[in-house]
Amino acid sequence: MTRMEHSASDGDVHVLQWLHGCYGETNPSEERLRFVRGVDKYAYDGDDLMSFDYVTLGWSAATEAAKPIVDKWNGVTVLTEYTNGYLRDECIGWLTRFVGHSQRELRERAIVPDVYVFARKTRGPILTLICMASGFSTNTPAMTLMRNGRVLSTDDGLKVFDILPNNDDTFQRRIAVDILQSDKGNFTCNVLEEDTGYHAIKHWRLEDRKTLRAVAWSNTDLLWALLLFSTMVFLCTAALYPVVVVCIIRKRRTGKIANQTDSCAQHHGLKDETSGV
């Protein structure tokens, strides 16, 4: 406050802010993160005051009032070495630990997604091959579709659909490509979720296309199936109706409609009558 010409007796409130931390990146050969850069700086009442440069190992002033402090701190070699060592070593160690905790927690809470590969007949000899992944706990699934080991792209007609939310706080995604029904290539869907480490591979080979043609129904087949089902329902209903009518007539003739409930259930669709027929 003295450097900024502020007096404690005036009763005003002033804020000194300190920010320090580090940035790291994953190292495939080591569990520990690799140091990228460090931050150690101060601000006064929201304005930059002074900061540490981890490359030159020195402090720099953002205002004239901070220059005397910077000169004093740069004169203490132990202070600059400690600040640089903290950013590169201790801070990276803590960051590695916290990232590890976060990844383990994601894996423990992750819901194993479902991956499907199937085809739909669209027009003529064209099939639409679809790879769908559903149930991801994060919205970052990476999906690729390959033909005989080669990754397909938009130049091959690959269609990538937007990630959609499910109703259970999970996500789903689809990719698709149009192929000829006569195509004899082997297709592979590769799904990877980096946050949880989930990796799935699904194949769609030539024998899968034979199964598709074997179970495919034409529109005429479906029409005949619906007609047969409707006919069976009508015949069953017509066959049961005389039984109900005969049962009611017999009960009326015996005059025991109110008491006979075991041998024949009462038909609530007809009005009850107590007089004999």
N, C-alpha and C positions, 0 to 999 in steps of 0.2 A: 504493500500500500504506500510505503514511503517512496519507493521508486516511481510509482504512478502519481505521486503528489496527492495522495488521499490520506486524510487524517482519521484516526480512529475516534476522535472526539466529536466528529460531525454526525455520527449515528447512522450513516449510510451503510448498506449491505453490499459487499462486493464478492464476486465468485472467482475462485481459482480452480481451473479444470486441468486434470492430468489424464492423458490417454497413453497407454502403452500396451503393446501386443505384437503378435507375429503372424505371418502367413506361411503356410507350408503346402507341399504337394506330395502326392503318394509316390513312393519309391518301390518299384516292382521287386527289387532285390532285397529290400529291407522292410521290417515292420514299422520302423520309425519314419515319420514324415521328413521330407527334405526341406530345409530352410529356403524360403524365397525372398522375403524382406521383413523388416521389423519397423515398428513405429514407437516412438517415445517423444511426446511433445506436451507443451503446456499452453493454456489460454487464460486470459484474464478478462472477465466480464464479457465473454463470448468472442473476443478478438485474439488472434494468434499472438503468442508471446515469445516462445523459443522452442526449438526442436533439435533432436539428435539425428545425425546422419550416420547410419551403420556402415557406410562404405568408407567415408573419410575418417570415421571415428572421432567426430567433433560436434560441438553444439553450435547452432547459429541463431541469431536474434532476429525476430520479426519486427521489433520496435526499438527505438533508441533507448527506452527505459530498461530494456533487457540486456543491453550490451555489457554493462558491468558484471552482471550475473554470469553471462556466457564466458567472459574472459576469465573469471574466477574458476568456473567449473572445468574449462578446457585446460587449466593449469594443474589440475589434479588427475594424474595419469591413472591412478587406481579407479577413480570414478568412471572414466570413459571405458576402461577395460571391463569393469563390472557390468556396465550398461550393455555393452556389446555382447558379453558372454551370456547375460540373462536372456537377451532376445534370441540368440542363436542356439542356446542349449536348453536352459530351464524352461523357457516359454514353449519351445518346440516339443519338449517332453510332455508338458501338460496338455498341449494341443493334441498330440498323438494319443494320449490316454483318453481324452474326452471323445475324440472321433471314434476310437475303438468301442467305448461304451455305447455310443449312439448306434453304431453298426450292429453290435450284438443285440441291442434292444429291438432294432428293426427286424432282425432275423427271428428273434423269439416271438415277436408279435405278428409276424407276417403270416398271411393266409396263403396257403399253397394255391396258386391259380390253376385254372383249367385251360388247356390248349387243344384246339380242334382244327383239323384240316379236312375239308369236304368240298364237293363240287356241285354246282347246279347247272342244269341244262338251260341255256338262255334262248338261243335261236339257231336253227339249222344244226350244223355240226360243231357249234361253238359251246364250250363249257367254261364256266367261271369258277376258277379254283380259289377258295377262300381260306385264309389262315386267321383264326380268331383266338385271342387270349383274353380271359375274363377272370377277375378276382384279384387283381393286383392291389396291394396296399398302398402303393405310391403311383403317381401318374407318369412314370418314366420308363415304361417297357420299350426295349429296342427289339424290333422285329425285322427279319430278313426272309426272303423267299428265294430258294435256289432251284435251278434246273440242272441236273447232272453235275452238281458241285459248283456251278457258276451263279453268283448272286445276281438276281434280276433287278433292274432299275426302271425308272420311268420311261426310258428309251425302249424297253421291252413291253411297255403297256402296263407296268405295275401301278396299281392304285392304292394309295395310302389314305386311310380314313382318320378322322379326328378321334382323339381319345375321349371316351364317353364315361360318365359316372354311372355306377350301379346304385341300387336302392339300399345297399348295405355298407356304404362308405368305401367301396372298392371301385376299380376302374376296369374298362375293357377297351380293346383296340382290334382293328381288322386291317388286313392288307389282302389284295386280290389281284388276279391276272386272268385274262381270257386266253384260252388255249383251244386247239383243235381236239375234237374227240378222238381223232386218230393219232394224236401225239403219243409217242412211246417213251418219252423222257421220264426220269424219276425226279420228283419234286420233294424238297425238304423245307420245312418251316423251322426257323431258329428264333427262339425267344429268350431274351436276357433282361433281367431287372438288376441293374448295378447296385442299387441301394440295399437290396436284401441278398444278393448273390444267387438268386434263383435262375436256373438255366434249363430250358426244355427244348428237345428236338423231336419233331413229328415228321413222319415220312408219308408220302402219297405216291405209291408205285403203280405199275401197270396192272397188277391184280386188283387194286382198288377200283380201277375204272371198269373192270369186268363185273365187279360186285355192283357198281352203280348201275350198269345197264341191265343187270339181272333183276334188280329190285325196282327199277323205274317203271312207273305206271303211265300209260297214255291217258289223254283226256277221255277217250271212249271207255277205257277200263273203269275209270272212276265213275262215269255216268251209269254204267251197268251195275256197279257195286252199290251205288246209292239207290237205284231202282229196285234191286233185289232186297235190300234192307227194308225199304218202305213197304214192299209187298209182304214180307214176313211179319212185320209189325201189324199190318192190317189183318192178315189171316189169324194171327194169334188173338187179336182183340175180338174179331168176329166169332172165333171158336169159344171164347170164354163167356161171351155175353148171354147165350141161351142158358148156361148153367146157373147164372145168377138169377135170371128170371124164373126158372123152374123152382129154384130154392125158395124164392119169395112166395110163389103160388102155393107151394106145399105148406109153408108156415101159415099162410092165411087160412087154408082149408082145415088145419088142425086147431086153429084158434089159439096158438101158443106163441104168437109173435113176441110178446113181452118177455117170455121166460127162456125160450130156446136161443142160446147164444153160443153153445159149444158146437152143435152139429152143423150150424150154418150161420155165418156172420150176418148181422143186420145190414141191409143196403140203405145207406143214409141218403142216397140220391132220390129215393121214392118217399112219398108221404105215407106215414103210418096210418093204418086203418084197423079198427077193432072188430068190425062186422065181418061175418063170414062171406065167402065168395060162393 
